[in-house]
């Protein structure tokens, strides 16, 4: 469904000194700055997969999405989606994909969403019968039937996001690109959007590519993860393998009756995090060493409560970012 080979994208900009003198100097001499947003990116996505693109701000995720959908043209390399070169923006290609960007709207704010849907029906040349069947199905799944005839600007952010998803699915695309689909939403709205995406995928088997800063999105939706740092791919595999990158480790959390001394020699060789005024301690430790360490802490310190859990995916991501930075951007 999606295939890239040595895909790269660079952006050029010009550096200008501030003020009037800087503007005058820039007329005669401009210093060009080149940023490589995506570098030699290879990826293959099969039909029906839900793939998550993860990475810090500026990693190149949105640039990849824009190349997948033909919004921007690659600097070099190849990209094919459904057998098409996206940047050709052929009518046949555009009728087979959808792009939802959490910070961009495709609905007209001053009219009801249903009017926008009718316009999209004509744009994508959807037959009347299929169109009304899809509107009925999608509005039922999203529980928004009573919102279709209300001016979009009068709706909440969560309600608008649901209608944005509807707008992207009116033509029943074969591939859906979701760029930060739950950004800015409250916890309940995020969960509703996730559940809809899962239900829709179960019904139609649509291929989906998702970027998100919320790890809960990734854990709930994605079967496969692609981690991007500085425009390069550093991991490509299933979510369980991703959580094992740092080894078989767990996080032990201890809460104490009183504040402890973080400079205590006992804690110096441990990977610890203090909180609550040094009354709470999180320790990352190999699973095999957990019983012995827990026993020492319980006997030596005034423990009020403790718990253990698998390494959270957020922590794995943070450790990867730290490791990537410490290694000067080298491949992990």
N, C-alpha and C positions, 0 to 999 in steps of 0.2 A: 504493500500500500504506500509506504514511504521509504525512499532509498536515497542516501546521500553518499558522495564519494569525495573526500578531500575538500569538503565545502568550507569556504572561507569568506569573510566579509570584513572590509576595512572602511573606516570613516576618516575623512580629512576635515580638519578645521584650522583656523588661523589664530595665532596668538597675538593679542594687541595690548600694548601698555595702556594704563588708564589715563583718562583726561584728554584735553584737546591736543597736547603735544603727541600723545600716543596715536591719536587718530591721524594726525598729519604724517607721522613717521610711517604709519601703515600704508599710506598712499604710495610710498616709494619702496618700502621693504616689508614684506610680510613673512612671518615665520610659520611654516606649515607644520601642523602636528597630525600624525597619523595614529589612529587607535585601531588595533586589530581586535574586533569584537568576537569573531569566531575564527578558529584556526584549524584547518585540515580535519574537519569533523566528519566522521564516518558513522552512519546509523542505518539500521534496517528495521522496519516495523511491519509486522504481519497483520492481516485482516482480523478484526475483532479484539485486538490488544488495547489495554488501557495503560499508557506509558506516562510516567511522571518525570518531568524535567526539574531537577533540583539544583540549587546553587545560590551563592550570595548575590546581593545587588551588583549589577554590572558584569555578571558572569557570562552573559550572552544568550540567556534563555529567550527573551522577547525577540531578539534579533533572529534567532533560529525560527521562531514561530512566524515572523514576518516573511522570512525566505520561504518557509513551507507553504505559505498562502499567497505568495507572489507580490506582496506589498513592496518589498525591496528586492533588488537584483543582486545575486552573489558577485563578489569580486573575482572569485575563481572557484574551481571545483564544479561538481554536478549535484543537482537535486531533482528527484522525480517524485511526484505524488499522483497515485492512480494512473501512472503511465504518462503524465503530462509534465511539462516544464512549467512550474507555477508562474514564473515571471512573464510568460506569454499571455497570461490572464485570458485564456480562451473561454468562450461562453460555456462550453461543455464542462470545462474544469470547474468554473465558479458555481455551477449548478450541483456539484458533487461534494463541496466542502462547506464548512461553516467556521467562523471565528468569533469567539466571545471574549471580549477584553473587559475585565472587571472595572477598569477606569474609563472606558469609552462606551457611549450609548449609540445604538442604531435605531432607537425609537424616537419619534418626534414628541417633544415634551408638551406641546400645546394642543395635542389631539389625543383621543383615546387610543390605547394600544391596538384595538381591533382595526382602526383605520390604517395603522401602519402595517398590520398583518395583511390587509387587503392589497396594499401597495406591493408588499413582498410577494404575494401570490402572483400578481401580474409580472413582476420582475423575473421570477423563477419559472413562470409559465406552468403553474400547478393547476390541474383541473379542479373544477368546483367541488365535485364529490370528494376527492382525496383531500382537498384543502379543509373542508368542514369536518371531515372525519379526524384529521390531525389536530385541528383546533380543539375539538371535543376531547380527544385523548389527552392532549398535553395539558389543557386547562383542568381536567379531572385529576391527573397525576400531581399537578402543582397546586391544586386547590385554589384556583384564581378565577373561577367563572364569574364571580361577582365583581371582578376588577377590570374586565375587558373593555367596559364602556365608560371608564373613568379617566379623566385627563391624566396623562402620565406624570406631570409635575406635581400632582396632588397625592402621589403614592409614596410609601416609605421606601427606603433603600432596598430592603429585603424584597418587597413586592415588585419593585422595578427590576431587580435582578432575575426574578422568576420569569417576568415577561420578556426580558432580554433573551433568556434561554429559549422561550417559546419562539421568538422571532428567528432565532438561528436554526430552528428545527422545522419550520414550516415546510421547507422543500425536502425534508428527510434526507440529509446529506449522508454520504458514505464515510466521511472523515470529519471529526469535530475537533477543533483546536480551542482549548479553554485556557486563557491566560489570566491567572489570578481570579477565578470565578467567585470566590467567597470573600474577597478583600473588602474590609470595612463593615462586614456584616456581624451581627451579634451571634452568640453561640447557637441559639435556637435556629436562626436563619441559616447559618452555615450547615447545620445538621440536615435541615430540610432540603437544601440544594444538593448536598451529598447523596441523600436518599433518592432524590429524583434522578440524579445522574446514574446511580446504580440500577434503578428500576428501568430506566430507558435503555441502558446498555443490555440488560437481561432480555428485554423484549425484542430489540432490533440488532444486537450484536455489532453495533457501530464501533469503528476504530476511533480511539480518543487519545489526544495528547494534552496533558495538563501541566501547567506550571503553577506553583503556589508557594507562599512563604509559611503557610500553615501546615505543619507536619501531620495534623489530624486529617487534612484532605488527602495527603499522600497515603497514609496508613489505611484509610477507609476506602479509597478508590482504586489505587494503582496496583497492578499485578507485577509491574516491572519499573525499575528506577534507572534513570540516566543522570549521573551527577556531573555538573559542568563547573569548572573553575577556569577563570581567565580565558573563556572561549574554547577550552579544550575538554574533551571527554575523559573523565577520570574513573568512572565506574559505570557499568552497564550490566544489570542482572536483576534477580527478583528481590523483593523487599526483605526476605529472611536472610539472604546472603549479605545484604547491605548492613543489617543490624549486627552481623558477626564480624564485620571488618576489623573491629578493634579487639577481637578475640572473645573467648567465652568469659565475659565479665558481667558483674552485677553492680548495682548501686545499693549500698547500705545507708539508711537514714537513721540517725539517732537524735533524739531530743532529750536534753538534760534538765535536771531540776534547777541548776544554776549555771551561770556562764563559766566556760572553761578558758584556759590559757592557750591560745592558738600557737604559741611558741614552744609549747611542751614538746620535748625531744621525741616523744612517742609518735607524734603526728608528722614529723619532719619528712619521713620517707614514704608517706602515704599521699595519694592523690585525693585531696580533701577540699571541701567547699563549706565555708562557715556562713551562717545566717542567724537571724533573730538575736543579734547581739552576742554571738558566740555561744548561744544555747542550743543551736541546731547544727548538725554536721552530716554532710553527705560524702561518702567515700566510694570511689570507684576501685574495684578490686577483682582479681581473677576468682572465678566461682569456686575453685578448689581451696582457696585460702580463706573463704568467707567464714566457715564455722570457727576456726581458731581465733580470728580477729574479733568476731562477735563475742566470743567467750571472754576475751581479755577486756574488752570495753565494758561489758556487763558487770564484771567483777571489780574493775578498777575505778569506774566513774559512776556518778549518780544518775543513771539512765532512767528517764521517765517514760519514754516510749521509743520503739524502733521498728523498722520495717525493711524489707528487701524487695527489689524489683529488677527486672531485666534492664539492660542499658536502654534508656529512652532514645528514640530515633533522633530527637532534637540534640541530645548530647553527642550521639555519634556524628551528626552533621557538624556540630561545633568543633569536635576534636579533629575531624578531617580538615576543616578550614584552618585550624591552628597548625596542624601538621604541614598542610600545604604552604602556609605562610612561612613557617620555620625552615622549610626546605627550599625557600627561594623560588617557589612556583613549580618545582619539579613534580613529575607524575608520581602519584601515590601508589 
